[in-house]
Amino acid sequence: MAVRCRRRRIVGRDIVCSLLDNGAEVNMQGGRFGSVLQAASSRGREDIVRLLLDNGAEVNLQGRGYGSALQVASSRGYKNIVRILLEKGGDMYIQDALQAAASKGHDKVVALLEAHCNTIGEQTAVDHT
């Protein structure tokens, strides 16, 4: 189910809440972006991204041409959304996100993603000692 209103824009928080309250499948695939989480991430809608993740949206779900929510948020330079997705474990496709952010010149997002990669590397090294 693609949650949209008439002009192909992501709908407001109240409508998303209503849909979720009435049993809408938060991870259903379809539409231009592939999932509601990817659509919200592509539009910079932090409030809806948080709402979806809090209601069980799969953070690493792959969509159509936009890849993951992390990749589309990175390519659009939405640093706060990138941070939210990383905090929720959305780093399965981090290399794609790094490439997307770098190709669009989003240096702050690149720095955030690289710092996360370094943290993962440090945690892995500690786990193996």
C-alpha positions as CSV (number, residue, x, y, z in Angstrom):
1,M,0.0,0.0,0.0
2,A,1.5,3.3,-1.0
3,V,0.4,6.0,1.4
4,R,-0.1,9.1,-0.7
5,C,-2.5,11.9,-1.3
6,R,-3.5,13.3,-4.7
7,R,-0.5,15.2,-5.8
8,R,1.9,12.3,-5.3
9,R,3.1,13.7,-2.0
10,I,3.5,11.8,1.2
11,V,0.5,12.3,3.4
12,G,0.5,13.8,6.8
13,R,1.2,12.1,10.1
14,D,-2.5,12.0,11.1
15,I,-3.4,10.0,8.0
16,V,-0.5,7.6,8.5
17,C,-1.6,7.1,12.1
18,S,-5.1,6.4,11.0
19,L,-4.0,3.9,8.4
20,L,-1.7,2.1,10.9
21,D,-4.5,2.1,13.5
22,N,-6.8,0.5,11.0
23,G,-4.4,-2.4,10.2
24,A,-2.4,-1.0,7.2
25,E,0.7,-3.2,6.6
26,V,3.7,-1.0,7.4
27,N,6.1,-3.0,5.2
28,M,3.9,-3.5,2.2
29,Q,5.8,-3.0,-1.1
30,G,4.5,-0.9,-4.0
31,G,4.4,2.5,-5.4
32,R,7.1,4.7,-6.8
33,F,9.5,4.3,-3.9
34,G,8.8,0.7,-2.9
35,S,7.7,1.3,0.7
36,V,6.2,4.0,2.8
37,L,9.4,4.3,4.8
38,Q,11.3,5.0,1.7
39,A,8.8,7.6,0.5
40,A,8.9,9.3,3.9
41,S,12.7,9.2,3.9
42,S,12.8,10.7,0.4
43,R,10.7,13.6,1.4
44,G,12.5,14.5,4.6
45,R,9.6,13.6,6.9
46,E,11.3,12.8,10.2
47,D,8.0,12.6,12.0
48,I,6.7,9.9,9.7
49,V,10.0,8.0,9.5
50,R,10.0,7.8,13.4
51,L,6.3,6.8,13.4
52,L,6.8,4.0,10.9
53,L,9.9,2.6,12.6
54,D,8.1,2.7,15.9
55,N,5.3,0.7,14.3
56,G,7.6,-2.1,12.9
57,A,8.8,-0.8,9.6
58,E,11.7,-2.8,8.4
59,V,14.6,-0.4,8.3
60,N,16.6,-2.3,5.7
61,L,13.8,-3.1,3.3
62,Q,14.9,-2.7,-0.3
63,G,12.7,-0.9,-2.7
64,R,12.6,-0.3,-6.4
65,G,15.1,2.1,-8.0
66,Y,15.8,3.9,-4.8
67,G,17.4,1.0,-2.9
68,S,16.9,1.3,0.9
69,A,15.5,4.2,3.0
70,L,19.0,4.9,4.1
71,Q,20.2,5.2,0.5
72,V,17.4,7.6,-0.6
73,A,17.8,9.8,2.6
74,S,21.5,9.9,2.0
75,S,21.2,10.9,-1.6
76,R,18.8,13.7,-0.7
77,G,21.1,15.0,2.2
78,Y,18.6,14.4,5.1
79,K,21.2,14.0,7.8
80,N,18.7,13.7,10.7
81,I,16.8,10.9,8.9
82,V,20.1,9.1,8.1
83,R,20.9,9.3,11.8
84,I,17.5,7.9,12.8
85,L,17.8,5.0,10.3
86,L,21.3,4.2,11.5
87,E,20.2,4.2,15.2
88,K,17.5,1.7,14.2
89,G,20.0,-0.6,12.6
90,G,19.6,0.5,9.0
91,D,23.2,0.0,7.9
92,M,22.9,-3.2,5.8
93,Y,23.3,-1.1,2.6
94,I,25.6,1.6,4.1
95,Q,28.1,1.4,1.2
96,D,25.3,2.3,-1.3
97,A,24.3,5.1,1.0
98,L,27.8,6.4,1.1
99,Q,28.1,6.4,-2.6
100,A,24.7,8.1,-3.0
101,A,25.6,10.9,-0.5
102,A,29.1,11.4,-2.0
103,S,27.8,11.6,-5.6
104,K,25.4,14.4,-4.6
105,G,28.0,16.3,-2.5
106,H,26.3,15.8,0.9
107,D,29.5,16.0,2.9
108,K,27.8,16.0,6.3
109,V,25.9,12.9,5.5
110,V,29.1,11.2,4.2
111,A,30.9,12.1,7.4
112,L,28.0,10.7,9.5
113,L,28.0,7.4,7.5
114,E,31.8,7.1,7.7
115,A,31.7,7.7,11.4
116,H,29.1,4.9,11.7
117,C,31.3,2.6,9.6
118,N,34.2,3.3,12.0
119,T,32.0,2.5,15.0
120,I,30.9,-0.7,13.5
121,G,34.5,-1.6,12.8
122,E,35.6,-0.9,16.4
123,Q,32.7,-2.9,17.8
124,T,33.5,-5.9,15.5
125,A,37.2,-5.7,16.6
126,V,36.1,-5.7,20.3
127,D,33.7,-8.6,19.7
128,H,36.5,-10.7,18.2
129,T,39.0,-10.2,21.0
